[in-house]
């Protein structure tokens, strides 16, 4: 069985900053393949995307990548960009992010099994404070929709690999070791493992 999975989100999904070009998505898919699972993985992470951007594009892109005759699944991860300040204003207020997440995930569930990976920390304390407040609201939304949610924030904030590389890079994106740390969290997550044929 060839399970086809589309990953939607931002630059962290894209894996920006990883010199190997794999990010966490490439690494979890490679790890599954190494264990003998047959997957087709589509990375649809776009730099600077907010939850509103993902809401607008995911369904059309998913339908192009995930034909109904094959087993298919969806993974979403977003939220950091929503919490950024641009021109003195937050890009999206938490209530809007949560509403976007609710719409995305409710619609996604009707198409395919769906997971959400929570937003990671970056090297800016003010952004992290807003992300930390957002995470429980995303968790509650996922719980209400019966969509598994993986909170990676605390583990990555305690990860020298993630935080040191993000600080040394652009303040947000890690390199190889940081993405390996995030991939390890996803790879051992029971809801992810339960998908694999």
C-alpha positions in Angstrom: 0.0 0.0 0.0 1.3 3.4 -1.0 0.1 6.0 1.6 0.2 9.5 0.2 0.7 12.3 2.7 0.6 16.1 2.2 2.2 18.4 4.7 0.9 21.9 4.8 2.3 24.9 6.7 5.1 27.4 6.9 8.9 27.6 6.6 9.3 25.1 9.4 7.3 22.6 7.4 9.4 23.6 4.3 12.6 23.0 6.3 14.1 26.3 5.6 17.6 26.6 7.1 18.5 22.9 6.8 21.6 22.6 4.6 20.5 19.1 3.6 17.1 20.4 2.4 15.2 17.8 4.4 13.7 19.6 7.4 11.6 17.5 9.7 9.2 16.4 7.0 11.9 14.8 4.9 13.4 13.2 7.9 10.3 11.6 9.2 9.4 10.3 5.8 12.9 9.0 5.3 12.8 7.2 8.7 9.5 5.6 7.8 10.9 4.5 4.4 13.9 3.0 6.1 11.6 0.9 8.3 10.0 -0.5 5.1 6.9 1.7 4.8 5.9 2.8 1.4 5.0 6.5 1.4 4.7 9.3 -1.1 5.3 12.6 0.8 4.4 16.0 -0.5 5.9 19.0 1.3 3.6 22.0 0.9 5.3 24.3 3.3 5.6 27.9 2.2 7.7 30.5 3.9 5.9 33.3 5.7 2.5 31.5 5.4 0.0 32.2 8.2 -3.0 30.1 9.1 -5.0 32.3 6.8 -2.7 31.5 3.9 -2.9 27.7 4.6 -6.7 28.0 4.9 -6.9 29.5 1.4 -4.8 27.0 -0.4 -4.6 23.7 1.2 -7.7 22.0 -0.2 -7.0 22.7 -3.9 -3.3 21.6 -3.4 -4.3 18.5 -1.5 -6.7 17.3 -4.1 -4.1 17.7 -6.8 -1.6 15.6 -4.8 -3.8 13.0 -3.1 -6.0 11.1 -5.6 -9.0 9.4 -4.0 -8.0 6.0 -5.4 -5.0 5.9 -3.0 -4.8 5.9 0.8 -4.1 9.5 1.8 -3.5 11.6 4.9 -2.8 15.2 5.9 -0.5 16.9 8.3 -0.7 20.6 9.3 1.7 22.8 11.2 1.4 26.6 11.5 1.1 29.4 14.0 4.5 31.1 14.5 4.0 33.6 11.6 0.5 34.5 12.9 2.3 35.7 16.1 4.8 37.9 14.4 4.6 41.7 14.6 4.6 43.6 11.3 4.1 47.3 11.1 3.4 47.5 14.8 0.6 44.9 14.6 0.3 41.2 15.1 -0.2 39.5 11.8 -3.2 37.5 13.1 -4.8 37.6 16.5 -5.1 34.3 18.4 -8.9 34.2 17.9 -8.4 34.3 14.1 -5.7 31.7 14.2 -7.9 29.4 16.2 -10.9 30.0 13.8 -8.7 29.3 10.8 -7.4 26.1 12.4 -10.9 24.9 13.2 -12.0 25.5 9.6 -8.9 23.8 8.1 -9.0 20.8 10.4 -12.8 20.2 10.2 -12.7 20.3 6.4 -9.5 18.2 6.3 -11.0 15.4 8.3 -13.7 15.0 5.7 -11.0 14.4 3.1 -8.5 12.2 4.9 -7.1 11.3 8.3 -5.5 14.4 9.7 -2.8 15.3 12.3 -1.5 18.6 13.6 2.0 19.4 14.8 2.2 22.4 17.0 4.3 25.5 16.3 7.9 25.5 17.5 9.8 28.1 19.5 12.2 30.6 17.9 14.9 32.8 19.4 12.7 35.8 20.2 11.1 35.8 23.6 8.2 38.1 22.7 7.1 35.9 19.8 7.5 32.8 22.0 5.3 34.3 24.6 2.5 34.7 22.1 3.0 31.2 20.6 2.9 29.7 24.1 -0.5 31.3 24.7 -1.8 30.1 21.3 -0.8 26.4 21.8 -3.4 25.5 24.4 -6.1 27.0 22.2 -4.9 24.9 19.2 -4.8 21.9 21.5 -8.4 22.5 22.6 -9.5 22.9 19.0 -7.9 19.7 17.9 -9.3 17.9 20.9 -12.8 19.1 20.0 -12.4 17.8 16.5 -10.7 14.5 17.5 -7.5 15.5 15.6 -4.3 14.4 17.3 -2.1 17.3 18.2 1.7 17.1 19.0 3.0 19.9 21.2 6.7 20.3 20.4 7.2 23.7 21.9 8.6 22.8 25.3 10.8 20.0 24.1 12.3 22.2 21.4 12.7 25.1 23.8 14.8 22.8 25.9 16.7 21.5 22.9 20.2 23.1 22.5 20.3 21.8 19.0 17.1 23.7 18.0 17.6 26.9 20.0 21.3 27.3 19.3 21.0 26.7 15.6 18.0 29.0 15.4 19.9 31.8 17.2 23.0 31.3 15.1 21.0 31.3 11.9 18.2 33.9 11.4 16.7 33.8 14.9 14.0 31.4 13.8 15.1 28.5 11.7 17.5 25.8 12.9 19.9 23.7 10.8 20.4 20.0 10.5 20.5 19.1 14.1 17.5 21.2 15.1 15.3 19.7 12.4 16.6 16.2 13.5 15.3 17.0 17.0 11.9 17.9 15.7 11.8 14.9 13.4 12.5 12.6 16.3 9.5 14.0 18.2 7.2 13.4 15.3 8.7 10.0 14.3 8.0 8.4 17.7 4.6 10.0 18.1 2.0 7.2 18.3 -0.6 8.8 16.0 2.0 9.2 13.3 3.2 5.6 13.7 -0.4 4.4 13.6 -0.8 5.7 10.1 2.1 3.9 8.6 1.1 0.8 6.5 
